[in-house]
Amino acid sequence: MVLLRLEVLVFVSALLLQGVYVQFYDIFVNSFSGPANITASALAETEAVVEVREFLSPNCDGPPARLWHVVPFSACMALRPQMQMPGSSHEVSASAPFYGRVSCDTLRDAEGGYVEICSDEDCSEEGCQRVSVVPEGECGTSFTGFAGASWRCIKSTDMPK
């Protein structure tokens, strides 16, 4: 009987310790979240998401080989888009982040859309350059080595789960 009480006490203690750990982890993660660490909770608050489709053909024929989703943010951010293979339900982060600024407004700029890509996480002026992009929905070149790519701005609610 004493052994059973000890097991119950250890089990309850383990549950409490796990609860404390989860709370500490949430506080730790939230304290470091910011423009460079946009999470899924920020995605729900955002109206537009940039969807990039990458293709194995230079004409963007056939189904996309990769799908990227970037939450636009006007400040400097790590562009760690969520990538998924079409038809797959799981997502993975990009292996190496780009830094820069992206928004649907700059992508749709009347004088020519662009993305600001930077070499450092501070997006210092001397380390950044504007890279022209094709108009929304048209096929162009890929930043990540695929033969072709296109982009469009979608509502966050229209993003595939």
Backbone as ProteinMPNN parsed JSONL, in Angstrom:
{"seq_chain_A": "MVLLRLEVLVFVSALLLQGVYVQFYDIFVNSFSGPANITASALAETEAVVEVREFLSPNCDGPPARLWHVVPFSACMALRPQMQMPGSSHEVSASAPFYGRVSCDTLRDAEGGYVEICSDEDCSEEGCQRVSVVPEGECGTSFTGFAGASWRCIKSTDMPK", "coords_chain_A": {"N_chain_A": [[0.808, -1.183, 0.0], [1.96, 1.213, 0.773], [3.856, 1.474, -1.193], [2.241, 1.883, -3.442], [1.139, 4.4, -2.835], [3.464, 5.916, -2.958], [4.104, 5.655, -5.665], [1.902, 7.003, -6.808], [2.341, 9.548, -5.749], [4.815, 10.183, -6.949], [4.01, 10.151, -9.62], [2.099, 12.266, -9.695], [3.8, 14.35, -8.971], [5.515, 14.358, -11.176], [3.724, 15.136, -13.2], [3.092, 17.749, -12.313], [5.638, 18.92, -12.457], [6.059, 18.75, -15.209], [4.046, 20.504, -16.066], [5.012, 22.941, -14.998], [7.369, 23.121, -16.477], [6.334, 23.408, -19.114], [5.011, 25.885, -18.879], [7.224, 27.552, -18.285], [8.702, 27.207, -20.64], [6.929, 28.314, -22.558], [6.918, 31.001, -21.691], [9.62, 31.616, -22.099], [9.908, 31.241, -24.918], [8.042, 33.122, -25.898], [9.203, 35.478, -24.972], [11.299, 35.876, -26.685], [10.137, 36.199, -29.099], [9.447, 38.103, -31.972], [9.794, 40.494, -34.642], [11.658, 38.976, -36.112], [11.012, 36.419, -35.55], [8.466, 35.223, -36.425], [5.464, 33.602, -35.709], [3.036, 30.918, -35.873], [0.847, 31.928, -34.51], [0.99, 34.649, -35.033], [0.455, 34.551, -37.69], [-2.263, 34.035, -37.789], [-3.273, 36.488, -37.063], [-2.66, 38.09, -39.16], [-3.589, 39.588, -42.214], [-2.779, 39.171, -44.939], [-0.81, 36.796, -46.739], [2.19, 35.898, -48.295], [2.372, 33.754, -50.917], [4.51, 31.514, -52.378], [5.163, 29.68, -55.184], [7.088, 27.06, -56.35], [8.598, 25.62, -59.184], [9.537, 22.769, -61.198], [9.834, 23.182, -63.85], [10.853, 25.718, -66.201], [8.79, 27.254, -67.187], [6.798, 27.217, -65.37], [5.058, 25.075, -65.524], [2.772, 22.416, -64.833], [2.194, 20.814, -61.603], [3.186, 22.604, -58.604], [6.475, 22.119, -57.243], [7.314, 22.873, -54.745], [5.908, 24.756, -52.043], [5.801, 27.871, -50.572], [5.177, 29.888, -47.731], [5.056, 33.122, -46.602], [4.821, 35.369, -43.996], [4.041, 38.64, -44.332], [5.867, 41.48, -43.14], [6.662, 44.701, -42.133], [9.036, 45.518, -40.9], [12.537, 44.586, -40.484], [13.121, 41.162, -40.959], [13.578, 37.649, -40.358], [13.364, 35.674, -43.061], [11.93, 33.007, -42.899], [10.341, 30.99, -44.393], [7.445, 28.873, -44.27], [7.594, 25.776, -45.643], [6.143, 23.446, -47.826], [5.513, 20.325, -49.386], [3.366, 20.099, -52.067], [0.31, 18.462, -51.475], [1.227, 17.204, -49.257], [0.858, 17.034, -45.747], [2.481, 17.977, -43.744], [4.686, 20.564, -42.554], [7.846, 22.184, -43.023], [10.537, 24.22, -41.854], [12.457, 26.578, -43.731], [15.845, 25.776, -44.531], [18.059, 27.59, -44.356], [17.793, 30.869, -43.349], [16.691, 33.776, -45.149], [17.245, 37.256, -44.823], [15.353, 40.248, -44.533], [12.908, 42.476, -45.992], [9.494, 42.206, -46.718], [6.44, 42.698, -48.346], [3.04, 42.734, -49.419], [2.441, 45.136, -50.59], [4.966, 46.164, -51.486], [5.67, 44.135, -53.22], [3.728, 44.428, -55.122], [4.286, 46.911, -56.181], [3.789, 49.825, -58.147], [5.764, 50.814, -59.846], [7.31, 48.668, -60.31], [7.567, 45.61, -58.842], [9.218, 44.39, -55.868], [11.491, 42.639, -53.653], [13.122, 43.12, -50.629], [16.209, 42.028, -49.937], [18.541, 41.032, -47.52], [21.872, 40.826, -46.141], [22.38, 40.521, -43.499], [21.036, 40.069, -40.168], [20.161, 42.444, -39.135], [19.353, 44.01, -41.175], [20.857, 46.11, -42.294], [21.439, 49.129, -44.118], [23.548, 49.14, -46.014], [23.894, 46.45, -46.403], [21.722, 45.504, -47.768], [19.657, 44.837, -50.62], [17.455, 45.634, -53.307], [15.482, 43.343, -54.935], [14.141, 42.692, -57.977], [10.891, 41.499, -58.833], [8.699, 39.384, -60.711], [5.429, 40.324, -61.975], [2.472, 39.678, -59.98], [1.356, 36.349, -59.993], [2.572, 35.711, -62.404], [5.112, 33.798, -64.157], [8.447, 33.42, -63.097], [11.952, 33.611, -62.188], [13.549, 31.568, -59.656], [14.496, 32.078, -56.231], [15.669, 30.069, -54.849], [16.763, 28.058, -56.381], [15.085, 26.509, -57.988], [13.617, 25.796, -61.214], [11.568, 27.515, -62.069], [9.295, 30.016, -60.759], [6.447, 31.431, -59.071], [4.439, 33.985, -57.534], [1.917, 35.035, -55.168], [-0.404, 37.042, -53.342], [-2.281, 36.009, -50.646], [-5.155, 35.527, -48.518], [-4.679, 34.889, -45.069], [-6.416, 33.007, -44.112], [-6.935, 31.484, -46.311], [-4.776, 29.911, -46.648], [-3.264, 26.745, -47.149], [-3.819, 24.027, -44.912]], "CA_chain_A": [[0.0, 0.0, 0.0], [2.868, 2.354, 0.837], [4.48, 1.562, -2.519], [1.242, 2.466, -4.335], [1.078, 5.83, -2.531], [4.699, 6.508, -3.46], [3.961, 5.741, -7.122], [0.945, 8.068, -7.093], [3.019, 10.795, -5.421], [5.806, 10.423, -8.004], [3.267, 10.458, -10.841], [1.55, 13.616, -9.553], [4.95, 15.262, -9.006], [5.974, 14.432, -12.567], [2.754, 15.962, -13.922], [3.291, 19.137, -11.903], [6.915, 19.353, -13.024], [5.825, 18.942, -16.645], [3.275, 21.739, -16.202], [5.927, 24.06, -14.759], [8.264, 23.181, -17.635], [5.587, 23.948, -20.254], [4.818, 27.313, -18.626], [8.531, 28.198, -18.441], [9.04, 27.181, -22.065], [6.084, 29.31, -23.227], [7.428, 32.33, -21.338], [10.915, 31.761, -22.763], [9.689, 31.395, -26.357], [7.35, 34.388, -26.138], [10.081, 36.617, -24.702], [12.192, 36.05, -27.823], [9.408, 36.358, -30.353], [9.451, 39.466, -32.47], [9.745, 40.513, -36.096], [12.492, 37.946, -36.722], [10.511, 35.1, -35.174], [7.021, 35.221, -36.603], [4.953, 32.266, -35.448], [1.707, 30.627, -36.409], [-0.139, 32.814, -33.885], [1.037, 35.905, -35.781], [-0.164, 34.279, -38.977], [-3.712, 34.148, -37.64], [-3.621, 37.896, -36.936], [-2.267, 38.78, -40.377], [-4.557, 39.468, -43.301], [-2.213, 38.648, -46.185], [0.359, 35.926, -46.709], [2.774, 35.74, -49.624], [2.518, 32.348, -51.286], [5.452, 31.327, -53.478], [5.109, 28.331, -55.753], [8.307, 26.792, -57.113], [8.343, 24.583, -60.178], [10.68, 22.11, -61.825], [9.926, 23.654, -65.234], [11.05, 27.168, -66.262], [7.527, 27.895, -67.582], [5.859, 26.985, -64.265], [4.077, 24.081, -65.958], [2.532, 21.301, -63.928], [1.986, 21.175, -60.199], [4.404, 23.13, -57.98], [7.292, 21.176, -56.485], [7.352, 23.391, -53.38], [5.012, 25.854, -51.701], [6.332, 28.653, -49.456], [4.276, 30.906, -47.199], [5.785, 34.125, -45.829], [3.96, 36.37, -43.382], [4.668, 39.951, -44.548], [6.109, 42.326, -41.981], [7.39, 45.842, -42.69], [10.358, 45.628, -40.289], [13.483, 43.536, -40.869], [12.727, 39.873, -40.398], [14.144, 36.442, -40.937], [12.381, 35.093, -43.975], [11.935, 31.562, -42.721], [9.002, 30.594, -44.806], [7.015, 27.499, -44.069], [7.604, 25.109, -46.931], [5.535, 22.132, -47.841], [5.348, 19.72, -50.694], [1.932, 20.009, -52.336], [-0.255, 17.149, -51.193], [1.75, 16.751, -47.978], [0.222, 17.803, -44.684], [3.428, 18.533, -42.778], [5.495, 21.69, -43.002], [9.182, 22.312, -42.459], [11.094, 25.548, -42.07], [13.571, 26.651, -44.663], [17.069, 25.428, -43.831], [18.836, 28.79, -44.069], [16.894, 32.003, -43.561], [17.061, 35.044, -45.762], [16.783, 38.385, -44.025], [14.884, 41.317, -45.386], [11.563, 43.022, -45.817], [8.582, 41.805, -47.784], [5.031, 43.005, -48.115], [2.273, 42.696, -50.667], [2.544, 46.469, -51.198], [6.213, 46.289, -52.255], [5.631, 43.166, -54.318], [2.795, 44.954, -56.129], [4.65, 48.304, -56.449], [3.414, 50.249, -59.503], [6.975, 51.026, -60.649], [8.003, 47.382, -60.393], [7.59, 44.949, -57.548], [10.531, 43.968, -55.395], [11.709, 42.123, -52.312], [14.382, 43.625, -50.105], [16.983, 40.92, -49.375], [19.671, 41.572, -46.768], [22.886, 39.838, -45.779], [22.484, 40.396, -42.052], [19.755, 40.053, -39.468], [19.777, 43.813, -38.786], [18.921, 44.665, -42.414], [21.56, 47.383, -42.441], [21.232, 49.671, -45.463], [24.612, 48.713, -46.929], [23.809, 45.008, -46.611], [20.448, 45.15, -48.399], [19.419, 45.226, -52.009], [16.115, 45.347, -53.817], [15.487, 42.35, -56.003], [12.893, 42.796, -58.744], [10.094, 40.285, -58.989], [7.703, 39.448, -61.784], [4.102, 40.651, -61.443], [1.736, 38.627, -59.277], [0.776, 35.286, -60.802], [3.388, 35.386, -63.579], [6.227, 32.888, -63.913], [9.771, 34.038, -63.122], [13.028, 32.769, -61.672], [13.457, 31.195, -58.257], [15.613, 32.445, -55.358], [16.195, 28.891, -54.164], [17.342, 27.077, -57.284], [14.134, 25.819, -58.852], [13.624, 26.311, -62.587], [10.604, 28.601, -62.201], [8.54, 30.336, -59.547], [5.454, 32.496, -59.14], [3.977, 34.384, -56.211], [0.644, 35.734, -55.063], [-0.807, 37.359, -51.976], [-3.533, 35.345, -50.297], [-5.588, 35.724, -47.138], [-4.132, 33.846, -44.204], [-7.428, 31.964, -43.956], [-6.918, 30.649, -47.515], [-3.544, 29.132, -46.668], [-3.525, 25.324, -46.899], [-3.48, 23.551, -43.561]], "C_chain_A": [[0.864, 1.265, 0.0], [3.519, 2.567, -0.524], [3.524, 2.192, -3.527], [1.128, 3.972, -4.108], [2.31, 6.546, -3.07], [4.634, 6.663, -4.982], [3.009, 6.87, -7.51], [1.592, 9.424, -6.83], [4.049, 11.152, -6.494], [5.103, 10.815, -9.299], [2.715, 11.884, -10.804], [2.678, 14.648, -9.606], [5.464, 15.433, -10.43], [5.027, 15.286, -13.405], [2.919, 17.441, -13.58], [4.581, 19.704, -12.484], [6.78, 19.604, -14.524], [5.045, 20.228, -16.893], [4.134, 22.974, -15.996], [6.862, 24.226, -15.953], [7.561, 23.808, -18.841], [5.38, 25.451, -20.08], [6.123, 28.084, -18.812], [8.917, 28.273, -19.914], [8.224, 28.215, -22.837], [6.568, 30.728, -22.939], [8.738, 32.594, -22.068], [10.739, 32.011, -24.26], [9.04, 32.738, -26.66], [8.239, 35.592, -25.889], [11.038, 36.873, -25.854], [11.452, 36.18, -29.137], [9.367, 37.831, -30.697], [9.41, 39.406, -33.966], [10.549, 39.4, -36.739], [11.963, 36.547, -36.447], [9.0, 35.056, -35.265], [6.515, 33.788, -36.498], [3.578, 32.089, -36.066], [0.647, 31.517, -35.771], [-0.159, 34.173, -34.574], [0.362, 35.739, -37.128], [-1.677, 34.454, -38.894], [-4.152, 35.606, -37.569], [-3.367, 38.667, -38.23], [-3.294, 38.541, -41.469], [-3.971, 38.758, -44.514], [-0.971, 37.808, -45.92], [0.875, 35.843, -48.134], [2.976, 34.248, -49.858], [3.429, 32.273, -52.502], [5.37, 29.873, -53.908], [6.355, 28.135, -56.604], [8.104, 25.536, -57.954], [9.641, 23.985, -60.703], [10.853, 22.549, -63.268], [10.085, 25.174, -65.247], [9.793, 27.938, -66.663], [6.439, 27.75, -66.52], [4.73, 26.045, -64.685], [3.945, 22.987, -64.909], [2.316, 21.77, -62.502], [3.283, 21.726, -59.598], [5.142, 22.037, -57.212], [7.362, 21.583, -55.014], [6.409, 24.576, -53.245], [5.605, 26.561, -50.487], [5.271, 29.642, -49.012], [5.083, 31.829, -46.29], [4.779, 35.13, -45.296], [4.64, 37.724, -43.566], [4.775, 40.746, -43.251], [6.996, 43.454, -42.451], [8.785, 46.016, -42.098], [11.257, 44.498, -40.794], [13.07, 42.225, -40.204], [13.512, 38.753, -41.055], [13.057, 35.834, -41.803], [12.531, 33.582, -43.908], [10.565, 31.047, -43.115], [8.71, 29.156, -44.435], [6.886, 26.858, -45.435], [6.865, 23.79, -46.793], [5.483, 21.627, -49.269], [3.851, 19.622, -50.927], [1.427, 18.577, -52.148], [0.219, 16.58, -49.866], [1.15, 17.617, -46.884], [1.225, 18.406, -43.712], [4.295, 19.614, -43.408], [6.869, 21.599, -42.362], [9.653, 23.73, -42.706], [12.213, 25.462, -43.079], [14.854, 26.404, -43.893], [17.893, 26.648, -43.464], [17.957, 30.004, -44.341], [17.527, 33.096, -44.408], [16.642, 36.103, -44.749], [16.293, 39.45, -44.979], [13.509, 41.803, -45.014], [10.72, 42.587, -47.005], [7.174, 42.213, -47.383], [4.321, 42.921, -49.462], [2.332, 44.049, -51.364], [3.82, 46.611, -52.025], [6.254, 45.303, -53.412], [4.762, 43.674, -55.466], [3.111, 46.404, -56.519], [4.408, 48.664, -57.914], [4.626, 50.446, -60.412], [7.801, 49.756, -60.797], [8.139, 46.768, -59.015], [8.979, 44.482, -57.171], [10.428, 43.357, -54.005], [13.032, 42.711, -51.863], [15.082, 42.475, -49.386], [18.238, 41.496, -48.73], [20.618, 40.45, -46.346], [23.013, 39.659, -44.273], [21.11, 40.525, -41.397], [19.297, 41.432, -39.013], [19.227, 44.579, -39.978], [19.548, 46.05, -42.548], [21.505, 47.819, -43.901], [22.29, 49.188, -46.451], [24.579, 47.21, -47.219], [22.545, 44.554, -47.321], [20.409, 45.576, -49.861], [17.996, 44.847, -52.397], [16.243, 44.405, -55.001], [14.127, 42.412, -56.686], [12.2, 41.449, -58.825], [9.126, 40.482, -60.147], [6.357, 39.826, -61.173], [3.405, 39.418, -60.851], [1.111, 37.635, -60.251], [1.579, 34.905, -62.031], [4.559, 34.498, -63.178], [7.552, 33.639, -64.036], [10.81, 33.07, -62.591], [12.871, 32.571, -60.172], [14.686, 31.675, -57.491], [16.323, 31.208, -54.823], [16.662, 27.786, -55.093], [16.374, 26.286, -58.131], [14.111, 26.492, -60.216], [12.683, 27.497, -62.767], [9.859, 28.821, -60.901], [7.509, 31.412, -59.847], [5.009, 32.808, -57.715], [2.594, 35.013, -56.317], [0.39, 36.025, -53.593], [-2.173, 36.727, -51.736], [-3.91, 35.727, -48.872], [-5.025, 34.586, -46.302], [-5.13, 32.709, -44.013], [-7.478, 31.031, -45.164], [-5.675, 29.772, -47.61], [-3.853, 27.669, -46.378], [-3.072, 24.917, -45.501], [-2.521, 22.403, -43.634]], "O_chain_A": [[0.553, 2.249, -0.672], [3.712, 3.703, -0.956], [3.958, 2.961, -4.384], [1.03, 4.739, -5.066], [2.207, 7.661, -3.582], [5.061, 7.683, -5.523], [3.288, 7.615, -8.449], [1.408, 10.356, -7.614], [4.139, 12.311, -6.9], [5.559, 11.719, -10.0], [2.85, 12.626, -11.777], [2.523, 15.703, -10.22], [5.81, 16.542, -10.837], [5.479, 16.077, -14.233], [2.888, 18.291, -14.47], [4.607, 20.843, -12.95], [7.334, 20.573, -15.043], [5.35, 20.964, -17.832], [4.004, 23.951, -16.733], [7.118, 25.348, -16.391], [8.142, 24.657, -19.518], [5.554, 26.211, -21.032], [6.131, 29.15, -19.428], [9.409, 29.303, -20.376], [8.771, 28.921, -23.684], [6.622, 31.562, -23.842], [8.94, 33.685, -22.6], [11.371, 32.915, -24.807], [9.455, 33.423, -27.595], [8.058, 36.629, -26.526], [11.544, 37.987, -25.989], [12.082, 36.263, -30.191], [9.265, 38.69, -29.821], [9.032, 38.38, -34.531], [10.174, 38.914, -37.807], [12.427, 35.584, -37.058], [8.328, 34.865, -34.252], [7.065, 32.876, -37.116], [3.037, 32.997, -36.698], [-0.353, 31.834, -36.414], [-1.219, 34.789, -34.689], [-0.236, 36.68, -37.648], [-2.298, 34.964, -39.827], [-5.27, 35.936, -37.965], [-3.828, 39.801, -38.366], [-3.804, 37.432, -41.628], [-4.592, 37.846, -45.059], [-0.194, 38.078, -45.004], [0.091, 35.729, -49.077], [3.664, 33.572, -49.093], [3.157, 32.89, -53.531], [5.494, 28.958, -53.094], [6.648, 28.949, -57.48], [7.528, 24.543, -57.509], [10.699, 24.613, -60.657], [11.907, 22.317, -63.859], [9.514, 25.856, -64.396], [9.74, 29.157, -66.495], [5.288, 28.121, -66.752], [3.588, 26.202, -64.253], [4.895, 22.679, -64.19], [2.262, 22.969, -62.229], [4.369, 21.351, -60.039], [4.529, 21.152, -56.613], [7.459, 20.726, -54.136], [6.148, 25.299, -54.206], [5.884, 25.917, -49.475], [4.54, 30.18, -49.844], [5.713, 31.38, -45.332], [3.978, 35.679, -46.053], [5.716, 37.943, -43.009], [3.897, 40.692, -42.39], [8.002, 43.198, -43.112], [9.645, 46.614, -42.744], [10.788, 43.569, -41.452], [12.713, 42.198, -39.026], [14.037, 38.897, -42.159], [11.966, 35.521, -41.327], [13.177, 32.966, -44.756], [9.741, 30.711, -42.265], [9.615, 28.332, -44.305], [6.147, 27.347, -46.289], [6.955, 23.111, -45.77], [5.417, 22.401, -50.225], [3.131, 19.111, -50.069], [2.046, 17.617, -52.607], [-0.323, 15.581, -49.394], [0.955, 18.817, -47.082], [0.854, 19.272, -42.92], [4.595, 19.593, -44.601], [7.033, 21.012, -41.293], [9.219, 24.373, -43.661], [12.836, 24.416, -43.259], [14.954, 26.778, -42.724], [18.386, 26.727, -42.339], [17.431, 30.153, -45.444], [18.74, 33.305, -44.382], [15.774, 35.856, -43.912], [16.767, 39.543, -46.11], [13.013, 41.588, -43.908], [11.176, 42.599, -48.149], [6.778, 42.086, -46.224], [4.951, 43.028, -50.514], [2.279, 44.114, -52.592], [3.773, 47.122, -53.144], [6.812, 45.603, -54.468], [5.027, 43.386, -56.633], [2.271, 47.061, -57.133], [4.774, 47.908, -58.814], [4.522, 50.264, -61.624], [8.893, 49.792, -61.364], [8.759, 47.351, -58.126], [9.814, 44.211, -58.034], [9.44, 43.527, -53.291], [13.972, 42.789, -52.654], [14.609, 42.003, -48.352], [18.916, 42.342, -49.314], [20.222, 39.292, -46.214], [23.686, 38.734, -43.818], [20.158, 41.023, -41.998], [18.166, 41.584, -38.552], [18.693, 45.677, -39.818], [18.873, 47.027, -42.871], [21.523, 46.987, -44.808], [21.97, 48.863, -47.595], [25.183, 46.757, -48.192], [22.312, 43.354, -47.465], [21.048, 46.547, -50.267], [17.422, 43.883, -51.89], [17.009, 44.644, -55.935], [13.092, 42.211, -56.051], [12.843, 40.4, -58.88], [8.785, 41.608, -60.509], [6.165, 39.663, -59.968], [3.722, 38.278, -61.19], [0.432, 38.018, -61.204], [1.302, 33.877, -62.649], [4.949, 34.451, -62.011], [7.747, 34.407, -64.978], [10.584, 31.861, -62.547], [12.15, 33.315, -59.506], [15.792, 31.681, -58.032], [17.47, 31.3, -54.386], [16.933, 26.676, -54.634], [16.807, 25.456, -58.931], [14.54, 27.637, -60.351], [12.982, 28.399, -63.549], [9.796, 27.937, -60.047], [7.681, 32.209, -60.769], [5.183, 31.996, -56.807], [2.162, 35.456, -57.381], [0.906, 35.337, -52.712], [-3.099, 36.894, -52.53], [-3.067, 36.199, -48.11], [-4.91, 33.454, -46.773], [-4.731, 31.569, -43.778], [-7.997, 29.918, -45.068], [-5.538, 28.982, -48.544], [-4.62, 27.372, -45.462], [-2.068, 25.409, -44.987], [-2.119, 21.868, -42.601]]}, "name": "protein", "num_of_chains": 1, "seq": "MVLLRLEVLVFVSALLLQGVYVQFYDIFVNSFSGPANITASALAETEAVVEVREFLSPNCDGPPARLWHVVPFSACMALRPQMQMPGSSHEVSASAPFYGRVSCDTLRDAEGGYVEICSDEDCSEEGCQRVSVVPEGECGTSFTGFAGASWRCIKSTDMPK"}
